[in-house]
Amino acid sequence: MNWTRSGRQFFGKMLRKYGLNMFTGADAPGPIHNLLGKIVFKKPPEKPGIQLLPLKHMRLEQLAKAGFNVPNSKCFLRGELQRKEKVEELLAFWTKWRRISLRSFREENVLEETPQLPVLYDTNDPRIILKFSLEHNQHYHTLAHQALPLVDSKYTGKIILLGNERHAAIYFEKYGTPRFLDEKDENKKPLPGLMAYRSASFSNMPEWVPEEIRGLAERLQSFYQEFRPMTVEFSIYPYSVGIYEEQEILWEWCGGSTYDLDKISAFLMERAEEYQLKICLAEKI
């Protein structure tokens, strides 16, 4: 077909009008080239990253805002204690409470077992405090909190919130911290009065569960229900402690509940001969 000049011009206008201009300069790619390039060389969608938990001091703030008792504490992010003014803040915190503990922590994902990082318990020596802090704050965040006498602890343990109703717990009596439950030392003596249970209902816990732990578990049922499973570490003292001056105190909430639940299940099976265990089968667990 022979095109007149005016016909070619009209056809070209129509192509440009509807975004179909295939004719470009020699040094510029045409629209079809661009379209194919976008399809062929399209950047693949990035895989969703692993969800990180809020940092430890932020989780303590969440617990406190929800009305749960937590220790008096102060946080120093990684590297902050290399600055003079931050060291002075740490010493001022020690001066106020006289005896403090120091915990190292880092970013954690929701499925990870809580890492066992350097910790310093209950000291009143500023030289030891500074040595520990300056060394480990280069690599980890540092949480300083008022020290509580471990020897006075009445109960210590972990409550694992599995859902709106289901939960499990492992705890022991007297001296210690929740970290004692994670000890890898095979030669370590068994914790005194170590007990564990799983329950399909907060209102139907084993009758031998202490009232203090029963009440704490029931209160935690409504905490941050969007996040399950969740592990909550606690201690219970015979006197008032923490920011709200209560007998129960929470050290943190964290992920990694699968690991904690495995420990409970293994404990129940390994120590079955020492306890009267009942297996309950139900349609809904």
Number of C-alpha atoms within 10 A of each C-alpha: 3 6 9 9 9 9 11 12 12 11 13 15 14 13 14 12 10 8 10 14 15 14 13 10 8 7 6 10 14 15 15 12 12 12 12 11 12 11 10 9 9 9 8 6 6 6 6 6 7 10 10 13 17 15 15 23 20 13 16 22 14 17 20 16 10 13 12 21 22 23 21 17 18 15 18 20 18 17 18 17 23 14 10 9 11 14 17 12 14 20 15 12 19 21 13 10 13 16 19 24 19 23 22 25 24 15 12 20 16 19 17 15 15 20 13 12 11 13 16 16 17 18 17 16 12 16 10 11 20 14 10 18 27 17 13 20 21 15 14 20 23 29 21 23 23 24 21 17 13 16 11 14 21 18 24 28 25 29 26 28 24 21 16 16 15 16 24 23 23 24 26 24 17 19 16 21 21 19 13 14 20 14 10 8 7 7 6 9 7 10 15 12 10 15 19 18 18 19 17 18 15 19 11 9 17 12 8 8 15 10 10 13 21 17 12 17 22 16 13 18 17 12 17 12 13 10 13 15 21 23 25 21 21 23 24 23 21 12 12 13 19 20 15 16 13 16 17 25 23 22 20 20 19 25 23 19 24 17 15 23 23 11 16 23 15 12 16 19 11 10 11 11 9 8 9 6 12 6 5 8 7 7 4 5 10
